[in-house]
Amino acid sequence: MDHHDMEEPGVVAIIPARYHSNRFEGKPVAPILGKPMIQHVYERALSVPLLSRVVVATDDERIAECVRSFNGEVVMTRPDHASGTDRLAEAATKLNIPEQDVVVNIQGDQPLFPAEVIEQVARPLLIDPALPMSTLIYKIIRKEEIGDPNHVKTVFDRNGYALYFSRSPIPFQRDPTEVVEPTYYKHLGFYGYRKGFLLTFVSLPEGEWERFEKLEQLRALEFGYRIKVVLTEYDSVEVDTLNDLRRVEEILLRQMQND
C-alpha cells in the first residue's frame, strides 16, 4: 500500500455568515479595530496548520464582496436554509469536498477563538473514521450562565458521547441540601462533521426535541447518531451585541500589546 492510500482525511473550515441578525444587523462586516469581523475570523482560521482550506458560506452579496476584498474564498448558498447545518451541507457539496474529509464549522461571530479548538474538534473524526460528528464543551464557571437559555447545557456518557443538549440547566439538582453542586457543561458552537454525514443530516426531517429547544444538534441524537463532545479549556467570546464588539476590541488590543 503506498503512502497515498494511508493519507489522513483533509480538514476544511467553513464559516457560515448571514447579514441578517435579529440582534445585530450586518454583524459579519462590523469593524473590529478597523477590520471586518469576518476577516478576523477568516485570518485566524488560516493560521491553523491543520486546515487545508478556509471558506466563507453566505447568502449575501455584501458579505461575499467583503470576503473577496481581503482575497478570501467564498461560496454563495441559498437564502432559505432552515438551519446552519443545511447551509454547511450545501457549501460542502458545492466545494466538492471528499466524503471522508472533515468539515469544521467555525461561527462567524467568534473572532477570538484559539487555534487549538480547531485541532480539538477535528481530532476525534480523524482518529475514528466511523464517527459522524463532534463538538466542544466547556465547564461553566460563571454562575449566571447556568440558567441562561442562550448558553446551551449538555450531559454526556462515560465515553464522551452527548446524551442531550438543552437550554435548561441539566442536570436538575433534586436535593437542594446536597453539599456538592453538579458540574454544568456549556456547549460551544464549534462542530466537526464527516462530509458524508452532512448530506445524511440534511436528509433527516426536523426532530421533535430540536423543534422545541431550537437546537439542531438534537436532530442527530434523536435519529441515533453519536456526537463526540470534547472538553476544552478555552471559553469563546461570542459577539451578539455592540457591547460584545467593544469587549473583543479591548481583548485584542491587550493581546497586541503583549505580543
Accessible surface in RSA format (square Angstrom, percent):
REM  Atomic radii and reference values for relative SASA: ProtOr
REM  Chains: A
REM  Algorithm: Lee & Richards
REM  Probe-radius: 1.40
REM  Slices: 20
REM RES _ NUM      All-atoms   Total-Side   Main-Chain    Non-polar    All polar
REM                ABS   REL    ABS   REL    ABS   REL    ABS   REL    ABS   REL
RES MET A   1   183.60  95.1  97.07  64.2  86.53 206.0 104.39  88.8  79.21 104.9
RES ASP A   2    92.08  64.5  77.88  77.5  14.20  33.6  45.79 107.8  46.28  46.2
RES HIS A   3   146.08  79.8 133.11  92.5  12.97  33.2 100.62 103.7  45.46  52.9
RES HIS A   4   124.69  68.1 118.16  82.1   6.53  16.7  76.05  78.4  48.63  56.6
RES ASP A   5    94.80  66.4  61.85  61.6  32.96  77.9  16.52  38.9  78.28  78.1
RES MET A   6   133.25  69.0 110.18  72.9  23.06  54.9  97.40  82.8  35.84  47.5
RES GLU A   7   100.57  57.7  78.92  59.7  21.65  51.5  30.85  59.7  69.71  56.9
RES GLU A   8   102.86  59.1  83.77  63.4  19.08  45.4  42.87  82.9  59.98  49.0
RES PRO A   9    37.88  27.6  23.74  21.6  14.14  51.4  32.67  27.0   5.21  32.4
RES GLY A  10    26.15  32.2   0.00   N/A  26.15  32.2  22.48  61.7   3.67   8.2
RES VAL A  11     3.69   2.4   2.56   2.3   1.12   2.7   2.56   2.2   1.12   3.0
RES VAL A  12     6.88   4.5   6.88   6.2   0.00   0.0   6.88   6.0   0.00   0.0
RES ALA A  13     0.00   0.0   0.00   0.0   0.00   0.0   0.00   0.0   0.00   0.0
RES ILE A  14     0.00   0.0   0.00   0.0   0.00   0.0   0.00   0.0   0.00   0.0
RES ILE A  15     0.00   0.0   0.00   0.0   0.00   0.0   0.00   0.0   0.00   0.0
RES PRO A  16    20.69  15.1  12.43  11.3   8.26  30.0  12.75  10.5   7.93  49.3
RES ALA A  17     3.78   3.5   0.00   0.0   3.78   8.6   3.78   5.3   0.00   0.0
RES ARG A  18   126.66  53.2 117.90  60.1   8.76  20.9  31.70  43.3  94.96  57.5
RES TYR A  19    37.04  17.3  36.28  20.6   0.76   2.0   3.94   3.0  33.10  40.8
RES HIS A  20   106.58  58.2 104.64  72.7   1.93   4.9  75.58  77.9  31.00  36.1
RES SER A  21    33.76  28.5  18.71  25.0  15.06  34.7  17.76  37.8  16.00  22.4
RES ASN A  22   165.43 114.1 121.36 117.3  44.07 106.1  35.22  84.8 130.22 125.9
RES ARG A  23   146.31  61.4 112.57  57.4  33.74  80.3  56.11  76.7  90.20  54.7
RES PHE A  24    25.12  12.6  20.06  12.4   5.07  13.2  24.69  15.0   0.43   1.2
RES GLU A  25    99.85  57.3  78.52  59.4  21.33  50.8  55.40 107.2  44.45  36.3
RES GLY A  26     5.65   7.0   0.00   N/A   5.65   7.0   3.04   8.3   2.61   5.8
RES LYS A  27    26.19  12.8  26.19  16.1   0.00   0.0  14.32  12.9  11.87  12.6
RES PRO A  28     8.24   6.0   8.12   7.4   0.12   0.4   8.24   6.8   0.00   0.0
RES VAL A  29    43.42  28.6  31.98  29.0  11.44  27.6  31.98  27.8  11.44  31.0
RES ALA A  30    10.65   9.8   5.90   9.1   4.75  10.8  10.65  15.0   0.00   0.0
RES PRO A  31    82.80  60.3  80.72  73.6   2.08   7.6  80.72  66.6   2.08  12.9
RES ILE A  32     0.00   0.0   0.00   0.0   0.00   0.0   0.00   0.0   0.00   0.0
RES LEU A  33    64.58  36.0  31.65  22.6  32.92  82.8  43.20  30.3  21.38  57.5
RES GLY A  34    74.05  91.3   0.00   N/A  74.05  91.3  34.42  94.4  39.64  88.8
RES LYS A  35    69.62  34.0  69.49  42.6   0.13   0.3  32.71  29.4  36.91  39.3
RES PRO A  36    31.92  23.3  31.61  28.8   0.31   1.1  31.92  26.4   0.00   0.0
RES MET A  37     0.27   0.1   0.27   0.2   0.00   0.0   0.27   0.2   0.00   0.0
RES ILE A  38     0.00   0.0   0.00   0.0   0.00   0.0   0.00   0.0   0.00   0.0
RES GLN A  39    25.80  14.4  25.80  18.9   0.00   0.0   0.00   0.0  25.80  19.6
RES HIS A  40    23.80  13.0  19.27  13.4   4.54  11.6  11.67  12.0  12.14  14.1
RES VAL A  41     0.00   0.0   0.00   0.0   0.00   0.0   0.00   0.0   0.00   0.0
RES TYR A  42    13.31   6.2  13.31   7.6   0.00   0.0   4.49   3.4   8.82  10.9
RES GLU A  43    66.44  38.1  59.67  45.1   6.77  16.1  31.52  61.0  34.92  28.5
RES ARG A  44    60.66  25.5  53.76  27.4   6.90  16.4  17.24  23.6  43.42  26.3
RES ALA A  45     0.00   0.0   0.00   0.0   0.00   0.0   0.00   0.0   0.00   0.0
RES LEU A  46   108.87  60.6  82.74  59.2  26.13  65.7  84.13  59.1  24.74  66.6
RES SER A  47    77.94  65.9  48.98  65.4  28.96  66.7  50.77 108.1  27.17  38.1
RES VAL A  48     4.41   2.9   2.87   2.6   1.54   3.7   2.90   2.5   1.51   4.1
RES PRO A  49   130.39  95.0  92.28  84.1  38.11 138.5 106.94  88.3  23.45 145.7
RES LEU A  50    42.43  23.6  23.98  17.2  18.45  46.4  31.02  21.8  11.41  30.7
RES LEU A  51    19.78  11.0   0.85   0.6  18.93  47.6   0.95   0.7  18.83  50.7
RES SER A  52    87.40  73.9  46.10  61.5  41.30  95.1  50.24 107.0  37.17  52.1
RES ARG A  53    85.12  35.7  77.75  39.6   7.37  17.5  34.86  47.6  50.25  30.5
RES VAL A  54     5.96   3.9   1.82   1.6   4.14  10.0   1.82   1.6   4.14  11.2
RES VAL A  55     0.00   0.0   0.00   0.0   0.00   0.0   0.00   0.0   0.00   0.0
RES VAL A  56     0.00   0.0   0.00   0.0   0.00   0.0   0.00   0.0   0.00   0.0
RES ALA A  57     0.00   0.0   0.00   0.0   0.00   0.0   0.00   0.0   0.00   0.0
RES THR A  58     0.00   0.0   0.00   0.0   0.00   0.0   0.00   0.0   0.00   0.0
RES ASP A  59    39.83  27.9  16.95  16.9  22.88  54.1   2.40   5.6  37.43  37.3
RES ASP A  60    18.05  12.6  15.78  15.7   2.26   5.4   4.07   9.6  13.97  13.9
RES GLU A  61    95.35  54.7  90.40  68.4   4.96  11.8  66.45 128.5  28.91  23.6
RES ARG A  62   123.22  51.7 113.97  58.1   9.25  22.0  63.52  86.8  59.70  36.2
RES ILE A  63     0.00   0.0   0.00   0.0   0.00   0.0   0.00   0.0   0.00   0.0
RES ALA A  64     0.00   0.0   0.00   0.0   0.00   0.0   0.00   0.0   0.00   0.0
RES GLU A  65    99.33  57.0  99.05  74.9   0.28   0.7  47.71  92.3  51.62  42.1
RES CYS A  66    19.22  14.5  11.66  13.0   7.56  17.8  14.17  35.9   5.05   5.4
RES VAL A  67     0.00   0.0   0.00   0.0   0.00   0.0   0.00   0.0   0.00   0.0
RES ARG A  68   103.42  43.4  92.24  47.0  11.18  26.6  52.06  71.2  51.36  31.1
RES SER A  69    89.63  75.7  49.67  66.3  39.96  92.0  47.53 101.2  42.10  59.0
RES PHE A  70    35.08  17.5  12.53   7.8  22.54  58.7  19.09  11.6  15.99  45.8
RES ASN A  71   143.87  99.2 110.62 106.9  33.25  80.1  31.70  76.3 112.17 108.4
RES GLY A  72    10.69  13.2   0.00   N/A  10.69  13.2   0.47   1.3  10.22  22.9
RES GLU A  73    62.44  35.8  55.05  41.6   7.39  17.6  37.70  72.9  24.74  20.2
RES VAL A  74    30.11  19.8   7.43   6.7  22.67  54.6   7.43   6.5  22.67  61.5
RES VAL A  75    15.17  10.0  12.94  11.7   2.23   5.4  15.17  13.2   0.00   0.0
RES MET A  76    65.31  33.8  60.77  40.2   4.54  10.8  60.97  51.8   4.35   5.8
RES THR A  77     8.00   5.7   0.00   0.0   8.00  19.1   2.18   2.9   5.82   8.8
RES ARG A  78   126.98  53.3 122.24  62.3   4.75  11.3  56.11  76.7  70.87  43.0
RES PRO A  79   105.69  77.0  85.76  78.2  19.93  72.5  85.80  70.8  19.89 123.6
RES ASP A  80   101.38  71.0  71.12  70.8  30.26  71.5  44.70 105.2  56.68  56.5
RES HIS A  81    31.23  17.1   9.09   6.3  22.14  56.6   7.60   7.8  23.63  27.5
RES ALA A  82   104.10  95.7  58.14  89.7  45.96 104.6  69.17  97.4  34.92  92.5
RES SER A  83    19.47  16.4   8.52  11.4  10.95  25.2  18.85  40.1   0.62   0.9
RES GLY A  84    30.28  37.3   0.00   N/A  30.28  37.3  22.50  61.8   7.78  17.4
RES THR A  85     2.69   1.9   2.33   2.4   0.36   0.9   0.11   0.1   2.59   3.9
RES ASP A  86    22.23  15.6  20.02  19.9   2.21   5.2   7.06  16.6  15.16  15.1
RES ARG A  87     6.19   2.6   6.19   3.2   0.00   0.0   0.01   0.0   6.18   3.7
RES LEU A  88     0.01   0.0   0.00   0.0   0.01   0.0   0.01   0.0   0.00   0.0
RES ALA A  89     3.35   3.1   3.13   4.8   0.22   0.5   3.35   4.7   0.00   0.0
RES GLU A  90    32.96  18.9  26.13  19.8   6.82  16.2  25.08  48.5   7.87   6.4
RES ALA A  91     0.00   0.0   0.00   0.0   0.00   0.0   0.00   0.0   0.00   0.0
RES ALA A  92     0.00   0.0   0.00   0.0   0.00   0.0   0.00   0.0   0.00   0.0
RES THR A  93    69.59  49.5  64.08  65.0   5.51  13.1  61.34  82.4   8.25  12.5
RES LYS A  94   113.13  55.2  83.56  51.3  29.56  70.4  64.41  58.0  48.72  51.9
RES LEU A  95    20.49  11.4  10.67   7.6   9.82  24.7  13.72   9.6   6.77  18.2
RES ASN A  96   128.33  88.5 104.89 101.4  23.44  56.4  32.02  77.1  96.31  93.1
RES ILE A  97     6.60   3.8   1.33   1.0   5.26  12.7   2.64   1.9   3.96  10.7
RES PRO A  98    82.57  60.2  72.14  65.8  10.43  37.9  82.57  68.2   0.00   0.0
RES GLU A  99    96.32  55.3  91.84  69.5   4.49  10.7  60.63 117.3  35.69  29.1
RES GLN A 100    95.31  53.3  93.70  68.5   1.60   3.8  54.05 115.0  41.26  31.3
RES ASP A 101    18.44  12.9  18.44  18.4   0.00   0.0   0.00   0.0  18.44  18.4
RES VAL A 102     0.00   0.0   0.00   0.0   0.00   0.0   0.00   0.0   0.00   0.0
RES VAL A 103     0.00   0.0   0.00   0.0   0.00   0.0   0.00   0.0   0.00   0.0
RES VAL A 104     0.00   0.0   0.00   0.0   0.00   0.0   0.00   0.0   0.00   0.0
RES ASN A 105     8.10   5.6   8.10   7.8   0.00   0.0   0.00   0.0   8.10   7.8
RES ILE A 106     0.00   0.0   0.00   0.0   0.00   0.0   0.00   0.0   0.00   0.0
RES GLN A 107    52.66  29.4  52.66  38.5   0.00   0.0   5.76  12.3  46.90  35.6
RES GLY A 108     8.71  10.7   0.00   N/A   8.71  10.7   5.24  14.4   3.46   7.8
RES ASP A 109    24.67  17.3  23.60  23.5   1.07   2.5   6.07  14.3  18.60  18.5
RES GLN A 110     0.97   0.5   0.97   0.7   0.00   0.0   0.43   0.9   0.54   0.4
RES PRO A 111     0.43   0.3   0.00   0.0   0.43   1.6   0.00   0.0   0.43   2.7
RES LEU A 112    19.07  10.6   7.71   5.5  11.36  28.6   8.21   5.8  10.86  29.2
RES PHE A 113     1.61   0.8   0.01   0.0   1.61   4.2   0.53   0.3   1.09   3.1
RES PRO A 114    30.31  22.1  24.74  22.6   5.57  20.2  30.31  25.0   0.00   0.0
RES ALA A 115    38.50  35.4  32.24  49.7   6.27  14.3  32.43  45.7   6.07  16.1
RES GLU A 116    84.23  48.4  80.84  61.2   3.40   8.1  39.56  76.5  44.67  36.5
RES VAL A 117     2.42   1.6   2.42   2.2   0.00   0.0   2.42   2.1   0.00   0.0
RES ILE A 118     0.00   0.0   0.00   0.0   0.00   0.0   0.00   0.0   0.00   0.0
RES GLU A 119    66.19  38.0  66.19  50.1   0.00   0.0  36.39  70.4  29.80  24.3
RES GLN A 120    48.30  27.0  43.38  31.7   4.92  11.7  19.85  42.3  28.45  21.6
RES VAL A 121     0.00   0.0   0.00   0.0   0.00   0.0   0.00   0.0   0.00   0.0
RES ALA A 122     0.00   0.0   0.00   0.0   0.00   0.0   0.00   0.0   0.00   0.0
RES ARG A 123    81.60  34.3  81.60  41.6   0.00   0.0  40.76  55.7  40.84  24.8
RES PRO A 124    16.29  11.9  11.56  10.5   4.72  17.2  15.78  13.0   0.50   3.1
RES LEU A 125     0.68   0.4   0.00   0.0   0.68   1.7   0.00   0.0   0.68   1.8
RES LEU A 126    17.33   9.7   0.51   0.4  16.82  42.3   0.74   0.5  16.59  44.7
RES ILE A 127   124.10  70.6  98.90  73.7  25.20  60.7 104.84  75.5  19.26  52.3
RES ASP A 128    42.38  29.7  40.49  40.3   1.89   4.5  19.88  46.8  22.50  22.4
RES PRO A 129    93.46  68.1  84.35  76.9   9.11  33.1  85.75  70.8   7.71  47.9
RES ALA A 130    89.09  81.9  56.05  86.5  33.04  75.2  67.57  95.2  21.51  57.0
RES LEU A 131     2.39   1.3   1.81   1.3   0.58   1.5   2.03   1.4   0.36   1.0
RES PRO A 132    19.26  14.0  16.74  15.3   2.52   9.1  19.26  15.9   0.00   0.0
RES MET A 133     1.44   0.7   1.44   1.0   0.00   0.0   1.44   1.2   0.00   0.0
RES SER A 134     0.00   0.0   0.00   0.0   0.00   0.0   0.00   0.0   0.00   0.0
RES THR A 135     0.00   0.0   0.00   0.0   0.00   0.0   0.00   0.0   0.00   0.0
RES LEU A 136     0.01   0.0   0.01   0.0   0.00   0.0   0.01   0.0   0.00   0.0
RES ILE A 137     1.71   1.0   1.71   1.3   0.00   0.0   1.71   1.2   0.00   0.0
RES TYR A 138    28.12  13.1  28.12  16.0   0.00   0.0   9.11   6.8  19.02  23.4
RES LYS A 139   109.51  53.4 108.97  66.9   0.54   1.3  51.73  46.6  57.78  61.5
RES ILE A 140    18.50  10.5   0.57   0.4  17.93  43.2   0.57   0.4  17.93  48.6
RES ILE A 141   128.94  73.4 104.86  78.1  24.07  58.0 109.26  78.7  19.68  53.4
RES ARG A 142   112.58  47.3 107.07  54.6   5.51  13.1  51.37  70.2  61.21  37.1
RES LYS A 143   137.29  67.0 127.50  78.2   9.79  23.3  84.08  75.7  53.21  56.7
RES GLU A 144   114.14  65.5  93.36  70.6  20.78  49.5  67.78 131.1  46.36  37.9
RES GLU A 145     4.09   2.3   3.95   3.0   0.13   0.3   1.23   2.4   2.85   2.3
RES ILE A 146    30.13  17.1  30.13  22.4   0.00   0.0  30.13  21.7   0.00   0.0
RES GLY A 147    52.02  64.2   0.00   N/A  52.02  64.2  28.04  77.0  23.98  53.7
RES ASP A 148    44.33  31.1  39.41  39.2   4.92  11.6  13.13  30.9  31.20  31.1
RES PRO A 149    77.88  56.8  77.77  70.9   0.11   0.4  77.88  64.3   0.00   0.0
RES ASN A 150    96.08  66.3  73.31  70.8  22.77  54.8  15.88  38.2  80.20  77.5
RES HIS A 151    48.34  26.4  46.68  32.4   1.66   4.3  27.80  28.7  20.54  23.9
RES VAL A 152    15.23  10.0  13.75  12.5   1.48   3.6  13.75  11.9   1.48   4.0
RES LYS A 153     0.00   0.0   0.00   0.0   0.00   0.0   0.00   0.0   0.00   0.0
RES THR A 154     0.39   0.3   0.00   0.0   0.39   0.9   0.00   0.0   0.39   0.6
RES VAL A 155    42.85  28.2  41.36  37.4   1.49   3.6  42.85  37.2   0.00   0.0
RES PHE A 156    66.19  33.1  46.16  28.6  20.02  52.1  46.16  28.0  20.02  57.3
RES ASP A 157    49.35  34.6  40.50  40.3   8.86  20.9  24.90  58.6  24.45  24.4
RES ARG A 158   243.50 102.2 207.36 105.7  36.14  86.0  83.78 114.5 159.72  96.8
RES ASN A 159   102.41  70.6  91.62  88.5  10.79  26.0  17.93  43.1  84.48  81.7
RES GLY A 160    16.20  20.0   0.00   N/A  16.20  20.0  14.66  40.2   1.54   3.5
RES TYR A 161    30.62  14.3  30.61  17.4   0.01   0.0  14.38  10.8  16.25  20.0
RES ALA A 162     8.56   7.9   0.00   0.0   8.56  19.5   0.00   0.0   8.56  22.7
RES LEU A 163   109.06  60.7  87.15  62.3  21.91  55.1  89.79  63.1  19.26  51.8
RES TYR A 164    68.10  31.8  68.10  38.7   0.00   0.0  56.60  42.5  11.50  14.2
RES PHE A 165     0.00   0.0   0.00   0.0   0.00   0.0   0.00   0.0   0.00   0.0
RES SER A 166     3.81   3.2   3.81   5.1   0.00   0.0   0.28   0.6   3.53   4.9
RES ARG A 167    75.56  31.7  72.34  36.9   3.22   7.7  31.24  42.7  44.32  26.9
RES SER A 168    62.80  53.1  58.03  77.4   4.77  11.0  22.49  47.9  40.31  56.5
RES PRO A 169    54.21  39.5  48.91  44.6   5.30  19.3  48.91  40.4   5.30  32.9
RES ILE A 170    32.91  18.7  32.58  24.3   0.33   0.8  32.58  23.5   0.33   0.9
RES PRO A 171    54.96  40.1  49.73  45.3   5.22  19.0  54.92  45.3   0.04   0.2
RES PHE A 172   165.76  82.9 142.56  88.3  23.20  60.4 144.17  87.4  21.59  61.8
RES GLN A 173    51.57  28.8  36.12  26.4  15.45  36.8  21.92  46.7  29.65  22.5
RES ARG A 174   196.34  82.4 188.05  95.9   8.28  19.7  72.62  99.2 123.72  75.0
RES ASP A 175    66.17  46.3  62.02  61.7   4.14   9.8  25.78  60.7  40.39  40.3
RES PRO A 176   117.16  85.4  88.37  80.6  28.79 104.7  92.90  76.7  24.26 150.8
RES THR A 177   113.23  80.5  87.91  89.1  25.31  60.3  81.84 109.9  31.38  47.4
RES GLU A 178    95.87  55.0  81.14  61.4  14.73  35.1  18.67  36.1  77.20  63.0
RES VAL A 179   143.53  94.4 117.16 106.1  26.37  63.5 123.17 107.0  20.36  55.2
RES VAL A 180   114.95  75.6 106.04  96.0   8.92  21.5 110.43  95.9   4.53  12.3
RES GLU A 181    96.69  55.5  82.03  62.1  14.66  34.9  31.05  60.1  65.63  53.6
RES PRO A 182    36.76  26.8  16.38  14.9  20.38  74.1  28.50  23.5   8.27  51.4
RES THR A 183    64.74  46.0  46.63  47.3  18.12  43.2  18.29  24.6  46.45  70.2
RES TYR A 184    24.66  11.5  21.57  12.3   3.10   8.1   8.46   6.4  16.20  20.0
RES TYR A 185    43.25  20.2  43.08  24.5   0.18   0.5  14.95  11.2  28.30  34.9
RES LYS A 186     9.31   4.5   9.31   5.7   0.00   0.0   3.11   2.8   6.21   6.6
RES HIS A 187    21.53  11.8   9.11   6.3  12.41  31.8   2.69   2.8  18.84  21.9
RES LEU A 188     4.68   2.6   4.51   3.2   0.17   0.4   4.68   3.3   0.00   0.0
RES GLY A 189    12.46  15.4   0.00   N/A  12.46  15.4  10.51  28.8   1.95   4.4
RES PHE A 190     0.92   0.5   0.92   0.6   0.00   0.0   0.92   0.6   0.00   0.0
RES TYR A 191    15.66   7.3  15.66   8.9   0.00   0.0  10.67   8.0   4.99   6.1
RES GLY A 192     0.00   0.0   0.00   N/A   0.00   0.0   0.00   0.0   0.00   0.0
RES TYR A 193     2.39   1.1   2.39   1.4   0.00   0.0   0.08   0.1   2.30   2.8
RES ARG A 194    12.28   5.2  12.28   6.3   0.00   0.0  11.15  15.2   1.12   0.7
RES LYS A 195    11.19   5.5  11.19   6.9   0.00   0.0   0.00   0.0  11.19  11.9
RES GLY A 196    19.19  23.7   0.00   N/A  19.19  23.7  13.88  38.1   5.31  11.9
RES PHE A 197    12.80   6.4   7.57   4.7   5.22  13.6  10.66   6.5   2.14   6.1
RES LEU A 198     0.00   0.0   0.00   0.0   0.00   0.0   0.00   0.0   0.00   0.0
RES LEU A 199    65.96  36.7  60.17  43.0   5.80  14.6  60.69  42.6   5.28  14.2
RES THR A 200    48.22  34.3  41.89  42.5   6.32  15.1  23.85  32.0  24.36  36.8
RES PHE A 201     1.17   0.6   1.17   0.7   0.00   0.0   1.17   0.7   0.00   0.0
RES VAL A 202    52.44  34.5  30.50  27.6  21.94  52.9  30.50  26.5  21.94  59.5
RES SER A 203    88.04  74.4  50.79  67.8  37.25  85.8  48.73 103.8  39.30  55.1
RES LEU A 204    30.33  16.9  23.14  16.6   7.18  18.1  23.64  16.6   6.69  18.0
RES PRO A 205    88.43  64.4  75.73  69.0  12.70  46.2  87.87  72.5   0.56   3.5
RES GLU A 206    99.18  56.9  73.62  55.7  25.56  60.9  28.01  54.2  71.17  58.1
RES GLY A 207     0.89   1.1   0.00   N/A   0.89   1.1   0.88   2.4   0.01   0.0
RES GLU A 208    81.33  46.7  78.37  59.3   2.96   7.1  13.38  25.9  67.95  55.5
RES TRP A 209   123.69  49.6 123.07  59.6   0.63   1.5 103.64  55.3  20.05  32.5
RES GLU A 210    11.76   6.7  11.21   8.5   0.54   1.3   4.12   8.0   7.64   6.2
RES ARG A 211   112.31  47.2 110.35  56.3   1.96   4.7  34.58  47.3  77.72  47.1
RES PHE A 212   137.30  68.7 109.43  67.8  27.87  72.5 112.24  68.0  25.06  71.7
RES GLU A 213    28.81  16.5  23.92  18.1   4.89  11.6  14.11  27.3  14.70  12.0
RES LYS A 214   142.05  69.3 124.03  76.1  18.02  42.9 105.71  95.1  36.34  38.7
RES LEU A 215    11.21   6.2   9.24   6.6   1.98   5.0  11.21   7.9   0.00   0.0
RES GLU A 216    43.04  24.7  39.18  29.6   3.85   9.2  12.77  24.7  30.27  24.7
RES GLN A 217     5.99   3.4   4.98   3.6   1.01   2.4   1.21   2.6   4.79   3.6
RES LEU A 218     1.91   1.1   1.38   1.0   0.53   1.3   1.38   1.0   0.53   1.4
RES ARG A 219    13.62   5.7  13.62   6.9   0.00   0.0   0.07   0.1  13.55   8.2
RES ALA A 220     0.00   0.0   0.00   0.0   0.00   0.0   0.00   0.0   0.00   0.0
RES LEU A 221    35.11  19.6  19.47  13.9  15.64  39.3  19.94  14.0  15.17  40.8
RES GLU A 222    69.64  40.0  35.83  27.1  33.81  80.5  22.83  44.2  46.81  38.2
RES PHE A 223    80.58  40.3  54.12  33.5  26.46  68.9  59.89  36.3  20.70  59.2
RES GLY A 224    64.22  79.2   0.00   N/A  64.22  79.2  35.84  98.3  28.38  63.6
RES TYR A 225    70.96  33.1  66.54  37.9   4.43  11.5  40.95  30.8  30.01  37.0
RES ARG A 226   118.66  49.8 114.29  58.3   4.37  10.4  51.11  69.9  67.55  40.9
RES ILE A 227     0.04   0.0   0.00   0.0   0.04   0.1   0.00   0.0   0.04   0.1
RES LYS A 228    54.54  26.6  54.54  33.5   0.00   0.0  26.66  24.0  27.87  29.7
RES VAL A 229    10.68   7.0   1.43   1.3   9.25  22.3   1.43   1.2   9.25  25.1
RES VAL A 230    30.33  20.0  27.43  24.8   2.90   7.0  30.33  26.4   0.00   0.0
RES LEU A 231    92.12  51.3  69.26  49.6  22.86  57.5  69.26  48.6  22.86  61.5
RES THR A 232     4.00   2.8   0.00   0.0   4.00   9.5   0.63   0.8   3.37   5.1
RES GLU A 233   148.01  85.0 126.20  95.5  21.81  51.9  53.68 103.8  94.33  77.0
RES TYR A 234    72.94  34.1  68.84  39.2   4.10  10.7  46.02  34.6  26.92  33.2
RES ASP A 235    51.53  36.1  31.37  31.2  20.16  47.7  15.99  37.6  35.54  35.4
RES SER A 236    17.23  14.6   3.81   5.1  13.42  30.9   5.70  12.1  11.54  16.2
RES VAL A 237    25.22  16.6  20.63  18.7   4.59  11.1  23.73  20.6   1.49   4.1
RES GLU A 238    74.76  42.9  63.86  48.3  10.90  26.0  14.03  27.1  60.73  49.6
RES VAL A 239     0.00   0.0   0.00   0.0   0.00   0.0   0.00   0.0   0.00   0.0
RES ASP A 240    32.80  23.0  32.14  32.0   0.66   1.6   3.93   9.2  28.87  28.8
RES THR A 241    54.60  38.8  52.46  53.2   2.14   5.1  51.95  69.8   2.65   4.0
RES LEU A 242   108.75  60.6 104.36  74.7   4.40  11.1 104.42  73.3   4.34  11.7
RES ASN A 243   121.07  83.5 114.61 110.8   6.46  15.6  24.44  58.8  96.63  93.4
RES ASP A 244    29.92  21.0  29.92  29.8   0.00   0.0   0.25   0.6  29.67  29.6
RES LEU A 245     3.24   1.8   3.24   2.3   0.00   0.0   3.24   2.3   0.00   0.0
RES ARG A 246   111.00  46.6 110.15  56.2   0.84   2.0  61.92  84.6  49.07  29.7
RES ARG A 247   107.41  45.1 105.44  53.7   1.98   4.7  44.38  60.6  63.04  38.2
RES VAL A 248     0.00   0.0   0.00   0.0   0.00   0.0   0.00   0.0   0.00   0.0
RES GLU A 249    31.66  18.2  31.66  24.0   0.00   0.0   4.33   8.4  27.33  22.3
RES GLU A 250   100.45  57.7  98.02  74.2   2.43   5.8  33.72  65.2  66.73  54.5
RES ILE A 251    34.60  19.7  34.60  25.8   0.00   0.0  34.60  24.9   0.00   0.0
RES LEU A 252    14.34   8.0  14.34  10.3   0.00   0.0  14.34  10.1   0.00   0.0
RES LEU A 253    78.03  43.5  77.92  55.7   0.11   0.3  77.92  54.7   0.11   0.3
RES ARG A 254   133.01  55.8 132.08  67.3   0.93   2.2  56.70  77.5  76.31  46.2
RES GLN A 255    71.49  40.0  69.08  50.5   2.41   5.7  33.76  71.9  37.74  28.6
RES MET A 256   116.81  60.5 101.02  66.9  15.79  37.6  96.08  81.7  20.73  27.5
RES GLN A 257   139.77  78.2 106.06  77.5  33.70  80.2  48.48 103.2  91.28  69.2
RES ASN A 258   127.61  88.0  92.47  89.4  35.14  84.6  29.57  71.2  98.03  94.8
RES ASP A 259   155.01 108.6  92.22  91.8  62.79 148.5  59.48 140.0  95.53  95.3
END  Absolute sums over single chains surface
CHAIN  1 A    13310.9      10783.0       2527.9       7392.9       5918.0
END  Absolute sums over all chains
TOTAL         13310.9      10783.0       2527.9       7392.9       5918.0
